Amino acid sequence: MVGNSMTESMTILHEDIGQSWRDPDTSVELLERRVIELFRTGMIWRPGAAELLTALRMAGVPLALVTATRRHLAEVALETIGPANFQAVVCGDDLDETKPHPMPYLTAAALLGADVRACVAIEDSPNGVASALAAGAVVLAVPCEVDLSHLTGVTHVPSLVDVDPDFLDKLVAAA
C-alpha cells in the first residue's frame, strides 16, 4: 500500500481483513488523527537523510517535497523536519492526479523553475518511482518498507548515508 492514497490503502486493508463493509473515509480520519499525534512527537529520520538535506541546502540546491501524503498531514511533518528546507511542497491532495501519474513531479519542477530532467527524485515507493520516471526525472531508489530492487531505469542505494550533492550531480550528468 506504500505510495497509494489513504482511501485506496484503507479499501485494500478492509478487503484483506474481510471487512469491506467498513467506510474507508472514516478509517482514514481515525488513522490520520493518530498519525498527527505521532508526527508531533518527532519524525524518525532515515539514515543519512538529515545530513543530505543539510548538505543540499548549504550548496544552494532548490528542494521540493513531493509526497502522496495529504497536505494537512505533510504540514505537521514539516513542523518537525523544517518547512524552510523546501522551496516547494506538492502533496497528494494538491492535484487531481497523484503518484504514479507524472504531474506531482512536473508540478514540483515547475514550482522550482527547474527542468525536470535535471532533477533527482529520491523515492521509496514503486508509485513514487513510476511518477518520477514518467515525469522525466532522474530517480534514486532508496528502499524503506518496500523492496525496490526489481525496478529498472533507476539508481539503487541501500540508504542515503553515502549520498551527497556530488553523487546526485553525477547521476544527473550520467542521464
Number of C-alpha atoms within 10 A of each C-alpha: 15 15 22 19 18 22 16 15 16 22 20 16 16 17 13 10 8 10 12 14 9 14 13 19 14 12 15 18 13 11 13 16 11 11 15 16 11 13 19 13 11 13 13 9 10 12 13 14 15 14 16 17 18 13 15 18 16 10 10 9 13 16 20 20 20 24 20 23 19 16 16 12 15 21 18 19 20 18 14 14 18 11 16 11 16 17 14 19 21 23 22 21 15 15 11 9 12 25 25 22 18 20 19 28 29 20 20 22 23 13 14 16 10 13 12 20 16 16 23 18 24 22 24 19 23 22 19 28 29 20 24 31 21 16 20 19 25 25 25 22 27 22 17 14 10 13 13 20 14 7 13 11 12 21 14 18 15 13 15 18 14 12 16 17 16 10 11 19 13 10 18 16 10 8 10
